[in-house]
């Protein structure tokens, strides 16, 4: 118990000191803007499998995301987004040219985030819980970013996006002669209720396999006052996995205090289910700029008979 208390206190002191040193705000010129997000995370996990327990207490690596957006004209802009926390020379996350017309049509070419659901599309700094949902992990091979071209159109509560990409992930060339495709259609039928409904899909081939990776999903969100509900349900098929994944998330915007809860479910075909319950409390002393995230989760896999539970703490600062 003493070791646990010492560990938690050390996490708090380390994160507080680190975040306080990185709270500057910068704006470069009229045509070039800079944004940055830095966080440091620590976790304490307890694993159990076959009646054997083990602990894992770790300070995770520091993540430092820096983005530059340049405005070329009223239509064209360029965007780069890097993780410089990876030994001060990390991989590019986004690197694209964007064209946006007044008609609501937009064209993006380069490396970018694909329209793979509400959870996947949430900016890092606006995430309600520290780790993403199970749905995002099964939406596409190689993560939610890729290299290709995407067109989108938005008008009066209706938005549509479609992309053609390599399908092999970020910072890498194509690993086969075929292209992957994905698309999403979202409607906001009653703006006064803050309700959004969407359907999306992804279709492609990971590597040299002849078996497709396919995901089809429904999404829904509702915001009434301070309460925000969000849910996704996805059917997934890949060369080695077939399952249905879903989650339901609820958050209460209490100003400097934001409680959050999410239930994740994975239902593999012909196997027993897996679930995770996560509860979190976000402390926001400087809203949209400084946030402390405290999460507790319990994950249980009935098929392979293992579980993991534990606490995660993160301090993040954004400009």
Wavefront OBJ file of the C-alpha trace (Angstrom):
o trace
v 0.000 0.000 0.000
v 2.856 2.368 0.854
v 4.405 1.771 -2.558
v 1.102 2.576 -4.249
v 0.687 5.850 -2.330
v 4.272 6.842 -3.102
v 3.760 6.058 -6.770
v 0.554 8.077 -7.058
v 2.067 11.068 -5.259
v 5.146 10.928 -7.490
v 2.896 10.901 -10.562
v 1.088 13.998 -9.378
v 4.231 15.940 -8.542
v 5.949 15.003 -11.793
v 2.986 15.886 -13.981
v 2.252 19.137 -12.193
v 5.840 20.309 -12.558
v 6.008 19.276 -16.187
v 2.713 20.893 -17.175
v 3.426 24.167 -15.411
v 6.593 24.617 -17.476
v 4.786 24.233 -20.804
v 1.870 26.657 -20.655
v 2.996 29.380 -23.088
v 0.727 30.621 -25.893
v 2.131 31.534 -29.299
v 0.680 32.855 -32.571
v 2.976 33.271 -35.551
v 2.005 35.890 -38.091
v -1.212 36.375 -40.004
v -0.795 33.506 -42.476
v 0.896 30.925 -40.259
v -0.524 29.601 -36.982
v 1.072 27.332 -34.411
v -0.684 24.913 -32.081
v 0.841 22.553 -29.551
v -0.362 19.880 -27.169
v 1.789 18.211 -24.538
v 0.897 15.460 -22.110
v 2.527 13.028 -19.752
v 0.778 9.902 -18.484
v 1.347 7.410 -15.701
v -0.568 4.217 -15.013
v -0.911 1.545 -12.391
v -2.346 -1.698 -13.811
v -3.135 -4.929 -12.039
v -3.336 -8.014 -14.274
v -4.929 -11.338 -13.438
v -4.757 -14.468 -15.593
v -5.175 -18.058 -14.442
v -5.270 -16.997 -10.796
v -1.895 -15.186 -11.018
v -1.700 -11.440 -10.386
v 0.945 -8.931 -11.404
v 1.309 -5.149 -11.175
v 2.620 -2.611 -13.664
v 3.510 0.909 -12.492
v 4.893 3.008 -15.322
v 5.480 6.597 -16.365
v 4.629 6.530 -20.058
v 6.682 8.549 -22.535
v 5.939 12.248 -22.938
v 3.874 13.135 -26.005
v 4.459 16.569 -27.549
v 2.342 17.350 -30.621
v 3.160 20.458 -32.639
v 1.135 21.630 -35.621
v 1.636 24.350 -38.225
v -1.173 25.549 -40.465
v -0.341 27.877 -43.331
v -2.962 29.839 -45.247
v -1.987 30.124 -48.903
v -5.192 31.754 -50.150
v -8.879 31.979 -49.242
v -9.257 28.429 -50.582
v -5.911 26.659 -50.056
v -3.980 25.825 -46.884
v -1.295 23.371 -45.775
v -1.062 21.464 -42.497
v 1.753 19.599 -40.743
v 1.398 17.878 -37.369
v 4.310 16.108 -35.649
v 4.982 14.219 -32.443
v 8.251 15.813 -31.381
v 8.126 14.059 -28.009
v 9.548 10.939 -29.685
v 13.196 11.851 -29.078
v 12.561 15.312 -30.554
v 12.147 13.950 -34.043
v 9.006 11.849 -34.112
v 6.778 10.762 -36.969
v 4.454 13.022 -38.927
v 0.796 12.525 -38.033
v -0.717 14.949 -40.554
v 0.868 16.411 -43.658
v -1.571 17.549 -46.305
v -2.828 20.240 -48.665
v -6.410 21.324 -48.074
v -8.737 23.093 -50.510
v -12.032 24.445 -49.170
v -14.608 26.311 -51.251
v -17.560 28.436 -50.142
v -19.937 25.868 -51.618
v -19.073 23.559 -48.718
v -16.890 21.210 -50.768
v -13.435 20.319 -49.438
v -10.550 18.346 -50.946
v -7.632 17.029 -48.880
v -4.526 15.340 -50.320
v -1.631 13.912 -48.315
v -1.607 12.148 -44.942
v -4.611 12.811 -42.711
v -7.200 11.451 -40.287
v -9.933 9.435 -41.995
v -13.699 9.735 -41.263
v -13.796 6.649 -39.046
v -16.216 7.654 -36.343
v -16.848 10.180 -33.610
v -14.269 8.749 -31.238
v -11.509 8.522 -33.869
v -12.200 12.064 -35.128
v -12.056 13.732 -31.684
v -9.013 15.974 -31.335
v -6.461 14.717 -28.832
v -6.981 17.760 -26.636
v -10.789 17.275 -26.565
v -10.849 13.590 -25.683
v -13.004 12.796 -22.667
v -11.091 9.667 -21.594
v -7.389 8.941 -21.805
v -7.593 5.900 -24.063
v -9.781 5.446 -27.142
v -12.643 3.015 -27.617
v -12.437 -0.560 -28.895
v -14.390 0.532 -31.985
v -11.537 2.686 -33.277
v -9.062 -0.179 -32.997
v -11.137 -2.349 -35.357
v -12.212 0.376 -37.809
v -9.156 0.208 -40.092
v -5.779 -1.564 -40.342
v -2.750 0.565 -39.486
v -4.568 3.148 -37.392
v -7.067 5.884 -38.333
v -4.589 7.945 -40.410
v -3.383 7.127 -43.915
v -2.027 8.549 -47.172
v -4.367 9.386 -50.046
v -7.105 11.819 -51.060
v -10.407 12.719 -49.409
v -13.341 14.773 -50.574
v -16.097 16.074 -48.308
v -19.193 18.240 -48.547
v -21.248 19.892 -45.826
v -24.486 21.830 -46.073
v -27.404 22.510 -43.728
v -27.083 19.608 -41.310
v -25.812 17.100 -43.880
v -22.171 16.093 -44.321
v -20.558 13.485 -46.557
v -16.946 12.319 -46.791
v -15.198 9.770 -49.005
v -11.510 8.827 -49.169
v -9.195 6.648 -51.256
v -6.001 5.659 -49.393
v -3.086 3.241 -49.428
v -4.431 1.357 -46.414
v -0.996 0.701 -44.922
v -0.950 3.439 -42.280
v 1.142 6.571 -41.777
v 4.648 7.365 -42.993
v 4.860 4.341 -45.267
v 4.257 3.480 -48.900
v 1.597 1.172 -50.252
v 2.055 -2.521 -49.413
v -0.042 -3.843 -52.332
v -1.397 -2.743 -55.716
v -4.903 -2.047 -54.434
v -6.431 0.983 -52.779
v -8.683 1.085 -49.731
v -11.827 3.181 -49.625
v -13.942 4.606 -46.814
v -16.873 6.929 -46.484
v -19.217 8.534 -43.970
v -22.609 10.272 -44.123
v -23.879 12.259 -41.120
v -27.132 14.123 -40.557
v -28.233 16.561 -37.876
v -32.039 16.376 -38.140
v -32.858 18.479 -35.075
v -30.149 21.050 -34.336
v -32.041 22.271 -31.275
v -31.609 18.814 -29.689
v -27.943 18.529 -30.560
v -28.600 15.145 -32.183
v -26.295 13.666 -34.847
v -26.675 10.331 -36.649
v -24.127 8.833 -39.028
v -23.311 5.720 -41.032
v -19.820 4.856 -42.249
v -17.818 2.078 -43.805
v -14.286 0.985 -44.669
v -13.234 -1.555 -47.305
v -9.685 -2.651 -48.135
v -6.945 -5.267 -48.107
v -4.224 -5.313 -45.433
v -0.873 -6.297 -46.932
v -0.858 -9.090 -49.511
v -3.863 -10.963 -48.154
v -6.799 -11.806 -50.393
v -9.258 -11.448 -47.517
v -10.783 -8.005 -47.185
v -10.825 -5.780 -44.107
v -14.357 -4.457 -43.809
v -16.074 -2.370 -41.184
v -19.616 -0.986 -41.203
v -20.844 1.215 -38.378
v -23.667 3.361 -37.036
v -23.040 6.426 -34.865
v -25.246 8.623 -32.724
v -24.709 11.607 -30.437
v -27.041 13.717 -28.322
v -26.310 16.844 -26.326
v -28.878 18.341 -23.970
v -27.643 21.090 -21.718
v -24.564 19.844 -19.903
v -25.150 16.179 -20.734
v -23.443 14.684 -23.807
v -24.164 11.116 -24.966
v -22.251 9.328 -27.705
v -22.447 5.800 -29.099
v -21.066 3.724 -31.982
v -21.804 0.173 -33.093
v -19.581 -1.539 -35.666
v -19.455 -4.840 -37.523
v -15.887 -5.794 -38.393
v -14.291 -8.458 -40.575
v -10.570 -8.963 -41.252
v -8.296 -11.871 -42.253
v -8.125 -13.147 -38.661
v -11.024 -11.483 -36.809
v -14.787 -11.149 -37.043
v -16.693 -9.299 -34.363
v -19.211 -6.667 -33.353
v -17.890 -3.797 -31.259
v -19.783 -0.973 -29.628
v -19.564 1.629 -26.894
v -21.788 4.042 -25.010
v -20.255 7.155 -23.474
v -21.764 9.801 -21.214
v -20.146 13.051 -20.074
v -21.359 15.897 -17.882
v -19.891 19.335 -18.566
v -19.612 20.790 -15.115
v -17.157 23.538 -16.027
v -13.894 22.868 -14.193
v -15.107 19.346 -13.298
v -16.186 16.885 -16.001
v -17.221 13.349 -14.998
v -17.207 10.777 -17.831
v -18.152 7.100 -18.152
v -17.929 4.634 -21.034
v -18.866 0.998 -21.607
v -17.013 -0.894 -24.372
v -18.149 -4.268 -25.713
v -16.471 -6.713 -28.094
v -18.526 -9.686 -29.271
v -16.342 -11.971 -31.426
v -18.049 -14.407 -33.772
v -18.182 -17.836 -32.164
v -16.385 -16.673 -29.006
v -17.230 -15.237 -25.604
v -17.494 -11.491 -25.146
v -15.024 -8.938 -23.810
v -15.974 -5.720 -22.042
v -14.430 -2.687 -20.394
v -15.939 -0.155 -17.996
v -14.145 3.179 -17.643
v -14.921 6.043 -15.311
v -13.071 9.333 -15.438
v -12.925 12.780 -13.914
v -11.404 15.669 -15.851
v -10.172 18.669 -13.887
v -9.954 21.772 -16.086
v -8.432 24.708 -14.170
v -7.838 26.536 -17.476
v -10.471 25.277 -19.889
v -9.166 24.151 -23.306
v -5.610 24.812 -22.191
v -4.783 22.864 -19.037
v -6.415 19.606 -17.952
v -5.799 16.807 -15.473
v -7.420 13.478 -16.421
v -8.061 10.767 -13.823
v -9.378 7.428 -15.143
v -10.166 4.062 -13.635
v -11.031 1.072 -15.828
v -11.804 -2.618 -15.531
v -11.425 -4.904 -18.556
v -12.527 -8.534 -18.687
v -11.974 -11.110 -21.437
v -14.152 -14.178 -20.848
v -12.793 -16.087 -23.846
v -9.157 -16.180 -22.687
v -10.006 -15.751 -18.981
v -7.985 -12.683 -18.050
v -8.698 -9.247 -16.609
v -6.910 -5.970 -15.989
v -7.874 -3.013 -13.835
v -6.139 0.132 -12.739
v -5.730 3.881 -12.548
v -4.351 6.273 -15.154
v -3.429 9.918 -14.608
v -2.549 12.416 -17.290
v -1.695 16.103 -17.275
v -1.951 17.919 -20.590
v -1.352 21.502 -21.660
v -2.450 23.003 -24.961
v -1.890 26.257 -26.828
l 1 2 3 4 5 6 7 8 9 10 11 12 13 14 15 16 17 18 19 20 21 22 23 24 25 26 27 28 29 30 31 32 33 34 35 36 37 38 39 40 41 42 43 44 45 46 47 48 49 50 51 52 53 54 55 56 57 58 59 60 61 62 63 64 65 66 67 68 69 70 71 72 73 74 75 76 77 78 79 80 81 82 83 84 85 86 87 88 89 90 91 92 93 94 95 96 97 98 99 100 101 102 103 104 105 106 107 108 109 110 111 112 113 114 115 116 117 118 119 120 121 122 123 124 125 126 127 128 129 130 131 132 133 134 135 136 137 138 139 140 141 142 143 144 145 146 147 148 149 150 151 152 153 154 155 156 157 158 159 160 161 162 163 164 165 166 167 168 169 170 171 172 173 174 175 176 177 178 179 180 181 182 183 184 185 186 187 188 189 190 191 192 193 194 195 196 197 198 199 200 201 202 203 204 205 206 207 208 209 210 211 212 213 214 215 216 217 218 219 220 221 222 223 224 225 226 227 228 229 230 231 232 233 234 235 236 237 238 239 240 241 242 243 244 245 246 247 248 249 250 251 252 253 254 255 256 257 258 259 260 261 262 263 264 265 266 267 268 269 270 271 272 273 274 275 276 277 278 279 280 281 282 283 284 285 286 287 288 289 290 291 292 293 294 295 296 297 298 299 300 301 302 303 304 305 306 307 308 309 310 311 312 313 314 315 316 317 318 319
